[in-house]
Amino acid sequence: MFEWLNQPFTPMTVLGMVIGGVIVLSVILLVVAYSIYAQRKILAAMHLRIGPNRVGPFGLFQSFADILKLLLKEDIVPAKADKAMFLIGPMITYVPSFMVLAVIPYTATHLFTAELNVGVLYYIALSSISVIGVVLGAWASNNKYSIIGGLRSAAQLISYEIPLALSILGVILMAGSMNIVEIVEAQKNMWFIVPQIIGFSVFIIAAMAELSRVPFDLPEAESELVAGYSTEYSGFRFAFYMLAEYVYITAMGGLAAALYLGGWEGPLLPGWAWYGIKAGLFIFLTFWLQGTFPRIRNTLLMTFSWKVLIPISILNIILTAIIKIAVA
Amino acid sequence: MAFPQLTGQMIAFMLISLVVIGSAVAMLFTRRVIYMALMIGGVFIGVAGIYVLLNADFIGMAQVLIYAGAITILMLFAIMLTHHGHQEQTPVNGHTIFSVVAAGGLLGLLYWGFNTVDWAKWQSMSPKTDAPEWGTSSVKAVANSIYTQYTIPFELVSVILIVALVGAVILARKEEN
């Protein structure tokens, strides 16, 4: 039923595709809504505040109220903005963030998961397209804070993509495959976090920078740049930028769980529950860092990626290759 | 001519071709450089889609990563950092006429080329190994040819790229002194 590409194009297959897409979309929107709620509650606990507690029991419906507010707002386009670019910027950012979810294996039965031969590469390639939307939106806003934020974002995301990909290469070497499902299956005996601990450390740091989370949130540093590339955005276009950011956090959590933490493997609980726990740990880590770390200085940002992370990850690849040849 | 069966693959090919041709034409007719950079990104992504349809998924993803991701961003970067006033429509001159003739000639040549090849025999022109040792994975097929048959050309290309990179850095540094 899930072999769609080579089938005759019948109404049933179209229906199957649409239903699959809608299910994944609604699950991810629910996860995003509650990770925003969790972020606010966790940060509040760390700051000794209470956090959202008005909408619904324990403030559980706060995110939905916020989403509704954003959707109902007036769609404002600044007069001096480049209108077409301003309108499509958020879409170019959001669409790849949803597309990368296709290769994340949430369940042991791979329902709605594309078992691509180049799964890891697909993730990295598509997530690099999102930068275009950020840069375009920033440029089209015609605002100096937006442009500085957009330029910072492009420089940071392109620089940290390299250590991210290089640290994943260690995992690919160990598993002998780029297919994420095969990578998870190769971890039956030992999770890759144990032999790949150096790669995992680089991965976590580079992932935080890729997601523009707190030690690396320079693109939208609110104390210097107002809100960075999204300064001029409001209403549902702003919501799309926010949504893309949080979908990427979820997807990156899924990727970390699949590459280093054994994916759906685990005792007693079903596969999807283990997957949720492992991805949830990564999501919690991003909020934890947000509550505890100051922002890195702009001049140190590039140096750290090119002179520290990239050499370490290349060293990790060489070590992995040597160990793999020695063991085999 | 028999109408081709409407599989998902066929529909995907038509949609992707529409995206590629549409973006290319739109790129030619827009007057602002930043729109052109965006449109060429669309062409890159569409071509990657065609690679994927041809079962060359590794090449397709590399295309998205390098061309659609990195190169388009570099172009946008360069455009954003330089000032662009309102671009004027260039008047028709000798240069325009020459490029129209050259493009028309290329079109004619391509049309002639496609029509003289007997496409029914394409399988015998590029024979395929029936059961390659690397299976159906295109990643392993690429790795197999790079690291066995074409190792030396591959390394030479890498050396050329490194020389170009170092040369660019040296040229850029000279201006500072």
Interface residues (C-beta under 8 A of the other chain):
Chain A: W4 L5 N6 Q7 P8 F9 T13 D82 A84 M85 L116 N117 V118 L121 Y122 I124 A125 L126 S128 I129 V131 I132 V135 L136 W139 I147 G150 L151 A154 I158 S177 M178
Chain B: Q5 L6 T7 G8 Q9 M10 I11 A12 I34 Y35 L38 G41 I45 D57 F58 M61 A62 V64 L65 A68 G69 A70 T72 I73 L76 F77 M80 L81 T136 S137 S138 V139
